[in-house]
Amino acid sequence: MPSLYHFHACHYLSSSSLSTLLKVCQMSVDITSDEVLHNDVEEPDSEYKNESKSPRKSYASVFEILHSFLKQGNSSILKVVTNVAKRTTSTRLTRKNSAAFDSLFEDEGKQQKRIENKSGALLSGLAYCISSCSMILLNKAVLSGYNFTAGVSLMLYQNLVCVIIIVALELCHVVSTEKLTWKLVRVWMPVNIIFVGMLLTGMYSLKYINVAMVTILKNMTNILTAIGEIYVFRKLQSTKVWAALFLMVVSAVCGGITDLSFNAVGYTWQIFNCFLTAAYSLTLRRVMDTAEQLTKSGSLNKISMVLLNNALSIPFAIILILLFDEWEYVYNSEVIIIPMFWFIATLSGLLGLAISFTSVWFLHQTSPTTYSLIGSLNKIPLSVAGIMLFKVPISVPNLFSILFGLFAGIFFAKAKMS
């Protein structure tokens, strides 16, 4: 509350001085009010924050100017105005500079994060492609290169390697998995039976068919899955998806007709593999919700599913080996004394586990859409490598059929995106 002395002193002010002083006071209030309304940048000084947020301090600064002016007399009006102007200008420049530096550092942080995300997506995608391609090529080398016909024994060894590695990583606290309970095993059993059949038919088909044709014939799985989704989940597909599926059928038929190394046994195994792969995908979706309810955490990560599938497949594999007397073939086989054979078989088992880890990593860095598209594009280098490494006899029509099938797979992935 201004005193009586202040009001008497104001009476003796000249009109021009008083007008100037009031403009300065108004400017101070406007500046403070403007900062309150447009204060969208974090202030570097808490003192300035408090001033901008409190209107009372704005009026207090006005009376402070009046008091200083009345105390010094009319002759000091220019000094008071100059001091106020300097302080106001300095404050605004300091805040603008601070805001500019904050914005600069924020932009640099965003750019650095963007670069890290791109590099992470590139590395994870590359790791996923290499592991998935290498496993198929190594299985082909074991089954065809060494003429090893014991597919169940190979599956047993690879799954055993996966289980040992996952258990070792869990003991080292690198990964975490859900505890296996009888209720969870009982619910998961249908999925595992189909999983074992899918692995075995895939191995036997790969033994008799070249890698390029296996990748094209695997597209038939998408057709069976799309039909199954209609009846099981009542999910309708778009026209683009059906068009892509039709192109896949055409490419598979043309590829089979023009295949110079056509093998009826191999094609039969591959047809069974397509049915089992589609059944595995559909059954997994139905069982997943029930299985997650039986876990302590209420969820089932991919590492737990890998452990569940590989661990439960071991008893089934042992039963099949004894049933078909495959153990006798393995015992008398000459390839089991070759160190390189065991190295390739072990490496293929490690790559099977690597596919699981890299797919989770890749999905974390990108999106399911990108994951699906890269999976389709991955068939191109796989087909080329399969033809070149195993010296597959190929004709020009068969080559065009393979390329057409690869294009149909990419078109299918893009149709699913839309």
C-alpha positions in Angstrom: 0.0 0.0 0.0 1.7 3.3 -1.1 2.1 5.9 1.5 0.7 9.5 1.6 4.2 10.8 0.8 4.2 8.9 -2.5 0.9 10.5 -3.6 2.1 14.0 -2.7 5.3 13.4 -4.6 3.4 12.3 -7.7 1.5 15.6 -7.7 4.7 17.5 -8.4 5.8 15.3 -11.3 5.7 16.9 -14.7 3.1 15.5 -17.1 5.8 14.3 -19.6 7.8 12.6 -16.9 4.8 10.9 -15.5 3.7 9.8 -18.9 7.1 8.3 -19.6 7.2 6.6 -16.3 3.7 5.1 -16.7 4.8 3.7 -20.2 7.8 2.1 -18.6 5.6 0.6 -15.9 3.1 -0.6 -18.5 5.9 -2.1 -20.5 7.1 -4.0 -17.5 3.7 -5.4 -16.8 3.1 -6.3 -20.5 6.5 -8.1 -20.7 5.7 -10.1 -17.6 2.1 -10.9 -18.7 3.4 -11.9 -22.2 5.9 -14.3 -20.5 3.1 -15.8 -18.4 0.9 -16.4 -21.5 3.6 -17.7 -23.8 5.9 -19.5 -21.3 6.1 -22.9 -23.1 9.9 -23.3 -22.6 11.4 -24.7 -19.4 13.2 -21.8 -17.7 16.8 -22.2 -16.6 16.3 -20.1 -13.4 13.7 -20.8 -10.8 13.7 -17.2 -9.9 12.4 -16.2 -13.3 9.8 -19.0 -13.2 8.3 -17.6 -10.0 8.2 -14.1 -11.4 6.4 -15.1 -14.5 3.9 -17.2 -12.7 3.0 -14.5 -10.0 1.1 -11.4 -11.2 1.5 -9.8 -7.8 5.2 -9.6 -8.3 4.6 -7.7 -11.5 2.7 -4.9 -9.7 5.3 -5.0 -6.9 8.0 -4.2 -9.5 5.9 -1.2 -10.6 5.8 0.2 -7.2 9.5 -0.5 -6.8 10.1 1.7 -9.8 7.8 4.4 -8.5 9.5 4.3 -5.1 13.0 4.5 -6.7 11.9 7.3 -8.9 10.3 9.4 -6.1 13.3 8.8 -3.8 15.8 10.1 -6.4 13.7 12.9 -7.9 12.6 13.9 -11.4 16.1 14.2 -12.7 16.7 10.5 -12.3 13.8 9.4 -14.6 16.2 8.5 -17.5 18.4 6.4 -15.2 15.4 4.5 -13.9 14.1 3.9 -17.4 17.5 2.8 -18.6 18.0 0.4 -15.7 14.5 -1.1 -16.3 15.1 -1.4 -20.0 18.5 -3.0 -19.5 17.2 -5.5 -17.0 14.2 -6.5 -19.1 16.2 -6.8 -22.3 18.9 -8.9 -20.5 16.2 -11.2 -19.0 14.6 -11.8 -22.4 17.9 -12.4 -24.2 19.0 -14.8 -21.5 15.7 -16.8 -21.8 15.8 -16.8 -25.6 19.4 -18.0 -25.6 18.6 -20.7 -23.1 15.6 -21.8 -25.1 17.7 -21.9 -28.3 20.4 -24.1 -26.6 17.7 -26.4 -25.2 16.1 -26.8 -28.6 19.5 -27.5 -30.2 20.4 -30.2 -27.6 16.9 -31.7 -28.0 17.2 -31.9 -31.8 20.7 -33.5 -31.5 19.2 -36.1 -29.0 16.4 -36.9 -31.3 18.7 -37.3 -34.2 21.0 -39.6 -32.2 18.1 -41.7 -31.1 16.9 -42.0 -34.7 20.3 -43.2 -35.9 20.4 -45.8 -33.1 16.9 -47.1 -34.0 17.9 -47.4 -37.7 21.1 -49.2 -36.9 19.3 -51.5 -34.4 16.7 -52.4 -37.0 19.4 -53.0 -39.6 21.5 -55.3 -37.4 18.5 -57.3 -36.1 17.0 -57.7 -39.6 20.4 -58.8 -41.0 20.9 -61.3 -38.1 17.4 -62.7 -38.6 17.9 -63.2 -42.4 21.3 -64.8 -42.0 20.2 -67.2 -39.3 17.0 -68.3 -41.1 18.8 -68.8 -44.5 21.7 -70.5 -42.9 19.6 -73.1 -41.0 17.8 -74.2 -44.1 21.0 -74.5 -46.1 22.7 -76.4 -43.3 19.8 -78.9 -43.0 20.0 -79.4 -46.8 23.7 -80.0 -46.5 23.3 -82.6 -43.7 20.4 -84.5 -45.3 21.5 -84.3 -49.0 25.3 -83.6 -48.8 26.0 -86.4 -46.3 23.0 -88.5 -47.5 21.7 -88.8 -44.0 18.2 -90.2 -44.0 17.6 -90.2 -40.2 15.5 -87.0 -40.0 14.0 -87.9 -36.6 17.4 -88.3 -35.1 18.6 -85.1 -36.5 15.5 -83.3 -35.1 16.1 -84.9 -31.7 19.8 -83.7 -31.7 18.9 -80.2 -32.7 16.1 -79.8 -30.2 18.3 -81.2 -27.5 20.9 -78.6 -28.3 18.3 -75.8 -28.1 17.1 -77.0 -24.7 20.6 -77.2 -23.2 21.4 -73.7 -24.4 18.2 -72.1 -23.1 18.6 -73.8 -19.7 22.2 -72.6 -19.5 21.2 -69.0 -20.4 18.4 -69.2 -17.8 20.9 -70.3 -15.1 23.1 -67.4 -16.1 20.1 -65.0 -15.8 20.3 -64.0 -19.4 16.8 -65.1 -20.3 13.7 -65.9 -18.3 11.2 -68.7 -19.0 7.9 -69.8 -17.5 8.0 -72.8 -15.2 6.7 -76.0 -16.9 3.6 -77.3 -15.1 1.5 -80.4 -15.9 -1.6 -78.2 -16.8 0.5 -76.1 -19.2 2.0 -79.2 -20.8 -1.4 -80.8 -21.2 -2.8 -77.7 -22.9 0.3 -77.4 -25.1 0.4 -81.0 -26.2 -1.7 -80.7 -29.4 0.6 -77.8 -30.5 3.7 -79.8 -29.9 2.5 -82.9 -31.8 1.8 -80.7 -34.8 5.2 -79.0 -34.3 7.0 -82.4 -34.4 5.2 -83.4 -37.6 6.0 -80.0 -39.2 9.7 -80.3 -38.5 9.9 -83.9 -39.7 8.0 -83.3 -43.0 10.1 -80.2 -43.6 13.3 -82.2 -43.3 12.2 -85.0 -45.5 11.0 -82.7 -48.2 14.2 -80.7 -48.1 16.1 -84.0 -48.6 14.4 -84.6 -52.0 13.6 -81.1 -53.3 16.0 -78.2 -54.0 15.9 -75.2 -51.8 14.4 -72.8 -54.3 11.4 -75.1 -55.0 10.9 -75.6 -51.2 10.6 -71.9 -50.7 8.0 -71.6 -53.5 5.9 -74.5 -52.4 5.9 -73.2 -48.8 3.8 -70.3 -50.2 0.9 -72.8 -50.3 0.9 -72.7 -46.5 -0.5 -69.1 -46.8 -3.4 -70.4 -48.8 -4.3 -73.1 -46.3 -3.9 -70.6 -43.4 -6.2 -68.0 -45.1 -8.9 -70.7 -45.6 -8.5 -71.9 -42.0 -8.8 -68.4 -40.7 -12.2 -68.1 -42.4 -13.6 -71.3 -40.7 -11.8 -71.1 -37.3 -11.7 -67.3 -36.6 -14.3 -66.0 -39.1 -11.7 -63.7 -40.5 -12.3 -62.6 -44.1 -9.5 -61.8 -46.5 -9.3 -58.8 -48.9 -9.4 -59.1 -52.7 -5.7 -58.3 -52.9 -4.9 -61.2 -50.6 -6.8 -63.7 -52.6 -5.2 -62.3 -55.8 -1.8 -62.9 -54.3 -2.7 -66.4 -53.1 -3.9 -67.2 -56.7 -0.5 -66.1 -58.0 1.2 -68.4 -55.5 -0.8 -71.4 -56.8 0.1 -70.6 -60.4 3.8 -70.2 -59.5 3.8 -73.5 -57.5 2.1 -75.4 -60.4 4.4 -73.9 -63.0 7.4 -74.6 -60.8 6.5 -78.2 -60.3 5.9 -78.8 -64.1 9.2 -77.2 -65.1 11.3 -78.7 -62.3 14.1 -80.7 -63.8 14.8 -82.5 -60.5 11.1 -83.3 -59.8 10.7 -85.9 -57.1 7.2 -87.2 -56.2 8.2 -88.3 -52.7 9.7 -84.9 -51.9 6.6 -83.0 -53.2 4.4 -85.3 -51.2 6.3 -84.6 -48.0 6.2 -80.8 -48.8 2.4 -81.0 -49.3 2.1 -82.6 -45.8 4.4 -79.9 -44.5 2.2 -77.1 -45.8 -0.9 -78.6 -44.1 0.9 -79.2 -40.8 2.5 -75.7 -40.8 -0.9 -74.1 -41.4 -2.4 -76.3 -38.7 0.4 -75.3 -36.3 -0.2 -71.6 -36.9 -4.0 -71.9 -36.3 -3.7 -74.2 -33.3 -1.1 -71.9 -31.7 -3.5 -69.0 -31.9 -6.3 -70.9 -30.2 -4.1 -72.4 -27.5 -2.1 -69.3 -26.7 -4.8 -67.5 -24.6 -5.5 -70.6 -22.6 -1.8 -71.3 -22.0 -1.1 -67.7 -20.8 -3.8 -68.1 -18.2 -2.0 -71.1 -16.7 1.3 -69.2 -16.2 2.3 -67.3 -13.1 3.0 -64.1 -15.0 -0.1 -64.3 -17.2 2.0 -64.2 -20.4 4.1 -66.6 -22.5 7.1 -65.1 -24.2 8.7 -66.6 -27.3 11.7 -68.1 -25.4 9.3 -70.0 -23.2 7.5 -71.3 -26.3 10.7 -72.4 -27.9 11.7 -74.3 -24.7 8.2 -75.8 -24.4 8.2 -77.0 -28.0 11.8 -78.4 -28.0 11.5 -80.0 -24.5 8.2 -81.7 -25.2 9.4 -82.9 -28.7 12.2 -85.0 -27.2 10.0 -87.8 -25.8 8.1 -88.0 -29.1 11.3 -88.1 -31.1 12.6 -91.0 -28.9 9.4 -92.9 -29.4 9.6 -92.4 -33.2 13.2 -93.5 -33.3 12.4 -96.7 -31.5 9.3 -97.3 -33.6 11.0 -97.0 -37.0 14.3 -98.6 -35.9 16.1 -95.5 -36.8 18.6 -95.9 -34.0 20.0 -98.9 -35.7 20.6 -96.9 -38.9 22.3 -94.1 -37.0 24.5 -96.6 -35.1 25.7 -98.2 -38.3 26.0 -95.0 -40.3 29.5 -93.9 -41.3 28.8 -90.2 -41.2 28.6 -90.1 -37.4 32.4 -90.5 -37.2 32.9 -87.4 -39.4 33.6 -84.4 -37.2 32.4 -81.9 -39.8 29.0 -83.7 -39.8 28.6 -83.1 -36.1 29.8 -79.5 -36.4 27.2 -78.8 -39.1 24.4 -80.6 -37.2 25.3 -78.7 -34.0 25.5 -75.4 -35.9 22.0 -76.0 -37.4 20.6 -76.6 -33.9 22.2 -73.3 -32.7 20.8 -71.5 -35.7 17.3 -72.8 -34.9 17.6 -71.1 -31.5 19.1 -68.0 -33.1 16.1 -67.6 -35.3 13.9 -67.4 -32.2 16.1 -64.8 -30.6 16.7 -62.7 -33.7 13.0 -62.7 -34.6 12.1 -61.4 -31.2 14.9 -58.8 -31.5 13.8 -57.8 -35.0 10.1 -57.5 -34.0 11.2 -55.3 -31.0 13.2 -53.0 -33.3 10.6 -52.7 -36.1 6.9 -53.8 -36.6 5.1 -57.0 -37.5 4.5 -55.5 -41.0 8.2 -55.0 -41.7 8.9 -58.4 -40.2 6.5 -60.1 -42.6 7.9 -58.2 -45.6 11.5 -59.0 -44.8 10.5 -62.7 -44.3 9.2 -62.7 -47.9 12.2 -60.8 -49.3 14.5 -63.2 -47.5 13.4 -66.0 -49.9 15.2 -64.4 -52.8 18.8 -64.8 -51.6 17.9 -68.2 -50.1 16.7 -69.5 -53.5 19.7 -68.1 -55.3 22.1 -69.6 -52.7 20.4 -72.9 -52.8 20.7 -73.1 -56.6 24.4 -72.1 -56.6 25.6 -74.1 -53.6 24.0 -77.4 -54.5 24.4 -77.1 -58.3 20.7 -77.6 -59.0 19.9 -78.2 -62.7 17.5 -75.5 -63.7 15.8 -74.4 -66.9 14.7 -71.0 -68.0 11.0 -71.7 -67.5 11.7 -73.1 -64.0 13.7 -70.0 -63.2 10.9 -67.7 -64.2 8.5 -69.8 -62.2 10.7 -69.4 -59.1 11.0 -65.6 -59.6 7.2 -65.4 -60.2 6.6 -67.2 -56.9 9.0 -64.9 -55.0 7.1 -61.9 -56.5 3.8 -63.5 -55.4 5.2 -63.8 -51.9 6.1 -60.1 -51.7 2.8 -59.1 -53.1 1.0 -61.3 -50.5 3.0 -59.6 -47.7 2.1 -56.1 -49.0 -1.6 -57.1 -49.4 -1.7 -58.3 -45.8 -0.3 -54.9 -44.8 -3.2 -53.1 -46.4 
